[in-house]
Structures are given as structure tokens and as C-alpha cells.
Amino acid sequence: MLKPYVCVACEKVIVAQDGVASLIALFSKIILTVPAGTEIPPNAVAPKEWAVFSIWDPEPGDERRNYFLCTQILYPDESQFGQITRSKFNIEVNKRSQMTLQVQGFPIGQTGEYTILSWVEENEKKVSDPIQFGIEVIINFAASPAGAAT
Amino acid sequence: MTCPICAYKNLSYPPRDYNICPCCSTEFGNDDAVYSHRQLLGMWIAGGANWFFGRAPEHWNPWLQLIQGGLGMYVPAQFGAPYINFQLVANSANVEPAIVTNRPNAYGSLALAA
């Protein structure tokens, strides 16, 4: 059974020809600064590309299994953002599997701690406990310059 | 098949021959004979970017759909685009991989560029 080795959020993943991954700008918090008086709708999405990168340790025989990595993003109130993504593992014998989920937007409709959950499925059944980490979204309101028209 | 107007990915029928997108309601061959795709997209967004036919897919988000379809530039300001500062913070104290073990890496060291 695949075992998680690492799972992080970052801005970009670059994988070299030899398979070594460079993770650009790991993050655990997003600070948005918006004009004072801005109301952010609950379904707002910032068009910001980011990625969930994970590495998994296989056991003998895993290369013959039909494993999928599932990733779910939860709002601070635990409702779900977007769809659960399912990506097929490409497992080679005695090699760790690297998975990168590229996400085009980040939900910003709620402030607080978003939760990223990843788990392994086979035949649409969960076969691992989810691993999870949080990303905090903070929204700062920039004061309008004195005398500026609003 | 993807709707060329709203970027909905799961059209049941090709976007032609009077088929209708269940998301943005465009009737292909009719609406797009009168208006350009950008005009139709603008009208859909101006109307609230609501799901048209039946119930929207679970967790459907029109702005994410546009962004994923390469149409993020048309997302209205208040729904996500022009925030004056979008800062990713990587406090060393805060960035904790979900799981890290000390077992050797088959790929060699993981290169982390900050």
C-alpha cells in the first residue's frame, strides 16, 4: 500500500529530467489586500495558479494496482470547493511516486483556514486515511487615500 | 466537449445544430449566429453567471470554470480578479509538510527553492 512521504502546497512545481522536483514558494497562508469597502462574494475565486505536491512510497506489488490520488479542498466552514480531483498513480518498482495537482484558482470567499485533503482510492474506494494540511486566508482592507474619490 | 462560451466541460452534444449549453444557455447555430462568443459570455456573466438547465453539478463554481477554461480575464472584479495584492506567505514556522519521514529518497534530495 502506498504510504505518504510528503504533501505540501506551493506556487509551482518544476520537475527536472532526472525526476527531481523543485518546489517554488511553499506557502501556508495567503494574504489578500483589497480596496476598503470591497465585498467578496462567497463563491469568489482568485485566478492564482498553485499546486499540491506529494510523494508516495510504494510497497512491492503496488505497481500492479490501480491507485488514484484524490484531492479535496474545503472552505473554513468545511463545505467543498470545486470537485474532488482524481489522478491516476504511475507507480514504478522501488521508486517513489510524485504527484502534482495543478490548481488554477484559489477560493477566497471565506477567511480562515482552508483544508487540503489527499487520499488514495482503488476502484472508487478509499484505501488510505486522508492526509491533510491547512492554508489560511487573510483579507486586509486597504484604506482609501485621504481625499480620494471612491 | 467544452462550451466555447462559458468553458463548461461536459457538453453532452457538440456545440452546433441548435444544441443548447446547460450551463450558459447558448443555443449554438442560433444565439452565436447573432452574437459573438465574447458577447454571449459577457451577457451570461452580466446575468449573474447562473446555471441554466436543471440543477447545477455539485460544487459547481462559474468563476473557477472560467479560470480553468482560460477565461479568467473575464471574471468580474468582485468575484476574484483584481485584488491589489495577493501574497503567498511561507513562514518557516508555519510551513509544515503534512508528513515527512527520514527514509532515504529514491530520487535523491528534494530540491526546495524558496
Boltz contact constraints between the chains, C-beta under 6 A:
constraints:
  - contact:
      token1: [A, 4]
      token2: [B, 99]
      max_distance: 6.0
  - contact:
      token1: [A, 5]
      token2: [B, 101]
      max_distance: 6.0
  - contact:
      token1: [A, 6]
      token2: [B, 97]
      max_distance: 6.0
  - contact:
      token1: [A, 6]
      token2: [B, 100]
      max_distance: 6.0
  - contact:
      token1: [A, 7]
      token2: [B, 98]
      max_distance: 6.0
  - contact:
      token1: [A, 8]
      token2: [B, 97]
      max_distance: 6.0
  - contact:
      token1: [A, 11]
      token2: [B, 88]
      max_distance: 6.0
  - contact:
      token1: [A, 19]
      token2: [B, 107]
      max_distance: 6.0
  - contact:
      token1: [A, 20]
      token2: [B, 107]
      max_distance: 6.0
  - contact:
      token1: [A, 20]
      token2: [B, 111]
      max_distance: 6.0
  - contact:
      token1: [A, 22]
      token2: [B, 111]
      max_distance: 6.0
  - contact:
      token1: [A, 22]
      token2: [B, 113]
      max_distance: 6.0
  - contact:
      token1: [A, 23]
      token2: [B, 112]
      max_distance: 6.0
  - contact:
      token1: [A, 24]
      token2: [B, 113]
      max_distance: 6.0
  - contact:
      token1: [A, 25]
      token2: [B, 88]
      max_distance: 6.0
  - contact:
      token1: [A, 26]
      token2: [B, 90]
      max_distance: 6.0
  - contact:
      token1: [A, 26]
      token2: [B, 95]
      max_distance: 6.0
  - contact:
      token1: [A, 27]
      token2: [B, 88]
      max_distance: 6.0
  - contact:
      token1: [A, 27]
      token2: [B, 89]
      max_distance: 6.0
  - contact:
      token1: [A, 27]
      token2: [B, 90]
      max_distance: 6.0
  - contact:
      token1: [A, 28]
      token2: [B, 94]
      max_distance: 6.0
  - contact:
      token1: [A, 28]
      token2: [B, 95]
      max_distance: 6.0
  - contact:
      token1: [A, 29]
      token2: [B, 89]
      max_distance: 6.0
  - contact:
      token1: [A, 30]
      token2: [B, 88]
      max_distance: 6.0
  - contact:
      token1: [A, 31]
      token2: [B, 87]
      max_distance: 6.0
  - contact:
      token1: [A, 31]
      token2: [B, 89]
      max_distance: 6.0
  - contact:
      token1: [A, 32]
      token2: [B, 83]
      max_distance: 6.0
  - contact:
      token1: [A, 32]
      token2: [B, 86]
      max_distance: 6.0
  - contact:
      token1: [A, 33]
      token2: [B, 84]
      max_distance: 6.0
  - contact:
      token1: [A, 33]
      token2: [B, 85]
      max_distance: 6.0
  - contact:
      token1: [A, 34]
      token2: [B, 83]
      max_distance: 6.0
  - contact:
      token1: [A, 41]
      token2: [B, 79]
      max_distance: 6.0
  - contact:
      token1: [A, 43]
      token2: [B, 61]
      max_distance: 6.0
  - contact:
      token1: [A, 44]
      token2: [B, 79]
      max_distance: 6.0
  - contact:
      token1: [A, 44]
      token2: [B, 80]
      max_distance: 6.0
  - contact:
      token1: [A, 45]
      token2: [B, 63]
      max_distance: 6.0
  - contact:
      token1: [A, 45]
      token2: [B, 64]
      max_distance: 6.0
  - contact:
      token1: [A, 45]
      token2: [B, 80]
      max_distance: 6.0
  - contact:
      token1: [A, 46]
      token2: [B, 80]
      max_distance: 6.0
  - contact:
      token1: [A, 47]
      token2: [B, 67]
      max_distance: 6.0
  - contact:
      token1: [A, 47]
      token2: [B, 72]
      max_distance: 6.0
  - contact:
      token1: [A, 47]
      token2: [B, 80]
      max_distance: 6.0
  - contact:
      token1: [A, 48]
      token2: [B, 86]
      max_distance: 6.0
  - contact:
      token1: [A, 80]
      token2: [B, 59]
      max_distance: 6.0
  - contact:
      token1: [A, 82]
      token2: [B, 59]
      max_distance: 6.0
  - contact:
      token1: [A, 82]
      token2: [B, 64]
      max_distance: 6.0
  - contact:
      token1: [A, 83]
      token2: [B, 59]
      max_distance: 6.0
  - contact:
      token1: [A, 95]
      token2: [B, 106]
      max_distance: 6.0
  - contact:
      token1: [A, 96]
      token2: [B, 106]
      max_distance: 6.0
  - contact:
      token1: [A, 104]
      token2: [B, 67]
      max_distance: 6.0
  - contact:
      token1: [A, 104]
      token2: [B, 68]
      max_distance: 6.0
  - contact:
      token1: [A, 105]
      token2: [B, 64]
      max_distance: 6.0
  - contact:
      token1: [A, 105]
      token2: [B, 67]
      max_distance: 6.0
  - contact:
      token1: [A, 131]
      token2: [B, 98]
      max_distance: 6.0
  - contact:
      token1: [A, 131]
      token2: [B, 99]
      max_distance: 6.0
  - contact:
      token1: [A, 133]
      token2: [B, 98]
      max_distance: 6.0
